[in-house]
Amino acid sequence: MIKGITKRWLINIMCVIFTILVVIWVFFAFSIHSYYYRMLDQALRNTAQSNANNFKEMLGSVTPDFYATAKDSVEGFADKNKMELIILDRNGNAVITSSGFMPEEGSVPPDFVLADSSADGIGEWDGVNSASGEKIMAVTKMLKDSDGKVVGAARYVISLSKADMQVAIYVLISGIIGLAIIFFVIMSGIYFTNSIVIPVREVGSTARRIASGDFDARIEKQYDDEIGELCDTINYMAGELGAAERMKNDFISSVSHEIRTPLTAIKGWGETILSTGPSDKETLSKGMSVIIEETERLSSMVEELLDFSRMQNGKFKLIMDKVDILAELGEAVLMFSDRAHREGLTFIYNEPESLPTVMGDRNRLKQVFVNILDNAFKYSNAGGIVTVTTSSGSNYVKISITDTGCGIPQADLSRVKEKFFKGNSTRRGSGIGLAVTDEIICLHGGTLEIESEESKGTTVIIALPSI
């Protein structure tokens, strides 16, 4: 069934094509008709002019008698099988004809009247013969003697039936050609539009499947053109959505696990404290320490999720001010000094005397340092080394944090700053901390670069513009 784009194409384009072809066809028919009639008229006029000159010579040299000359002229007329020659007297009455059939007496041909009144003595008329009902063309040329006096006229009559038949044949052939063109255009147009419509319908069908959650749906590419490029784009989109869906599910699973672990610890120690009572001060102190630590861990995780939500909604805002970057970095390093001792890591920080001031949000910058240090500690094993170094120039400040941990595989290095991406599932984390960190640095007009080699360690370089 023809519908949609194909139907609109047939209605719109074919109307234009049909109109153009009809106009061309009508113009062609009119041109052919005019061309044949013009040729006949010119042939009659040439014959009339030539025979008029001969008549003038015959009338003066052979015999002065008009009737005898007219008879000789008719009998010697070479084209009597093509047209009829009628010799008329000065009043327009027929004297003799080449066909032998005399026209009605008293009827003066209209072309005779035109020839008699024209300067060149020639008149032309085409119409229907009243006697035979046949369509004819007639040319009348006034005849003169050697003194230039008009003595009569020669009328040449030709039937237009053959000319009309020839014109009709050409018009019919051109009409058939026009219909063939329309048919060819329709068939080729339907084929062409179907080559677009069918893949587009398949794209729509596959897109609906993808929208319903079937991210494994793919479109078979048939053409290496814009449609093929669209198919590749839809397939790529499906792959990316599928990957995003898997990352989202992994993220939910990871966050659920991350939340469950501290909640389990809090619940466990809460039940232990409740069962032992306040008399066991050692258990109470240890339990409360764990509860506070895990609560802070939960609070940090919730804050990270809230930051990510604000970032996605475009509501992530900074409170900009002049910041002593060295002081904020020092506080973050101090927070991890005890942790390094507990986890058996060597933590090296050679604090410089000073660093240029930067324009930024002190809390967010401190959050950046904490997130990156947390990753360095998290992905390092006991005995590892975490090093913090700084440098500065005329318009920038750089902070580098290096660890000797498990490193990042080369295939994952370009994706570690993507939301939900978590390369190493054996380590705790939600997979959004680095995405939030990168967004904070970008909002400060800085850059965050990651260099890593698997099994050897990772270096994160933060560059911020100074003032």
Secondary structure as GFF3:
##gff-version 3
##sequence-region A 1 467
A	DSSP	alpha_helix	4	61	.	.	.	ID=ss1
A	DSSP	alpha_helix	66	75	.	.	.	ID=ss2
A	DSSP	beta_strand	84	88	.	.	.	ID=ss3
A	DSSP	beta_strand	94	97	.	.	.	ID=ss4
A	DSSP	alpha_helix	110	117	.	.	.	ID=ss5
A	DSSP	beta_strand	122	128	.	.	.	ID=ss6
A	DSSP	beta_strand	135	144	.	.	.	ID=ss7
A	DSSP	beta_strand	150	159	.	.	.	ID=ss8
A	DSSP	alpha_helix	161	211	.	.	.	ID=ss9
A	DSSP	alpha_helix	226	276	.	.	.	ID=ss10
A	DSSP	alpha_helix	281	313	.	.	.	ID=ss11
A	DSSP	beta_strand	321	323	.	.	.	ID=ss12
A	DSSP	alpha_helix	325	342	.	.	.	ID=ss13
A	DSSP	beta_strand	346	349	.	.	.	ID=ss14
A	DSSP	beta_strand	358	360	.	.	.	ID=ss15
A	DSSP	alpha_helix	362	378	.	.	.	ID=ss16
A	DSSP	beta_strand	385	392	.	.	.	ID=ss17
A	DSSP	beta_strand	396	403	.	.	.	ID=ss18
A	DSSP	alpha_helix	410	413	.	.	.	ID=ss19
A	DSSP	alpha_helix	433	443	.	.	.	ID=ss20
A	DSSP	beta_strand	447	453	.	.	.	ID=ss21
A	DSSP	beta_strand	457	465	.	.	.	ID=ss22
###
